[in-house]
Amino acid sequence: MIATRTYDLTAGDRFLRLERFHPDFSTTVKLEGLNPAGSIKLKAAREMIEAAEAQGAVAPGRHLIESTSGNLGVALASICAAKGYPVTLVTDPNANARSVRFMRALGARVVTVTDRDSAGGYLRTRIAYIRRRLAADPSLVWLNQYANPANATAHSRHTVAEILDGFGVPDWLFVGTGTSGTLMGCVRRLRELGLPTQVVAVDAVGSITFGDVPGPRWIPGIGASRVPELFHDDGSFLKVLVDEVDTVRMCRRVAREHGLLLGGSSGSALAAVHALRDRIPPGSRVLALSPDMGEGYLDTVYSDEWVTERFGPAVLDAPTTTVNHLIGI
Ligand SMILES: Cc1ncc(COP(=O)(O)O)c(C=O)c1O
């Protein structure tokens, strides 16, 4: 394929089966991080901008603003650079330093809020900052990924089609939940097509989306300190909360056993596969979405010092994940 727009290179056709992940069923990851913006959010950013353009809300010269834990910001910065839209990205200290540098290199303005909100995260602080900016300058355009239906449409339109083309119908599909755009889009399309895939929504302990008690979290991408407007639990998917310590263990295990450096939320999805291993029937074809790769996590998830400081030295030697929280199962 010869593309003429960077944001058409979404590279949604990369699948890797992890041999020996479990002896009784096959486990494959869909690698969404192998595109010019480095994550699955390139699809969401493109869909949201194109929907806003179609509605006349975004046009050359209009300044965009958005809250991001990192990946959406890089994707928006890339598309806005290509289209000539100025963009301000509001992020927090959990964002990878590399993502922030990436956004700036693409010409975006980056604002980092530093006060934790009442739920222990930063999301409400980021949103409050955006609301103040919108009040002061109503010409700013806020895409609001947490409530924007186009975020989910990116996945109902593209991600599910990529899965069916490149992998076939999964028996089980594990999806990390941040804005829940990926989850909602995949669930909607799979149900529209009448496919029997068991979807498992994966979130972090301390995120409130599934009703857990709020708590501090360190790994960007999944988790929210306020329930995203897009999230709707129709009872058709399972929900699993993964402790960040298990996310870290799983990322490090996959790196050492499979030679694959994945981002944090990919480790969460695979930790959830591990947690449900006794419920997955032998012979099943399991697919886990991997939203980004691990280079941006070398100073966190893959740093012995960072891990020891937050989770204690025992995590470094732990062979596999142990603790997981299954909700309503
Ligand atoms: C690394 C990573 N994983 C998972 C997600 C969750 O995706 P969604 O916002 O579609 O729920 C994101 C979203 O930013 C992410 O950056």
The ligand as a Gaussian input file, in Angstrom:
#p B3LYP/6-31G(d) Opt

LIG

0 1
 C       -2.257000       2.207000      25.872000
 C       -3.763000       2.288000      25.858000
 N       -4.447000       1.203000      26.172000
 C       -5.796000       1.203000      26.203000
 C       -6.507000       2.344000      25.913000
 C       -8.018000       2.300000      26.026000
 O       -8.686000       2.512000      24.852000
 P      -10.115000       3.197000      24.875000
 O       -9.906000       4.638000      25.208000
 O      -10.653000       2.993000      23.519000
 O      -10.937000       2.525000      25.949000
 C       -5.813000       3.500000      25.589000
 C       -6.512000       4.743000      25.343000
 O       -5.926000       5.817000      25.353000
 C       -4.404000       3.477000      25.565000
 O       -3.682000       4.572000      25.270000

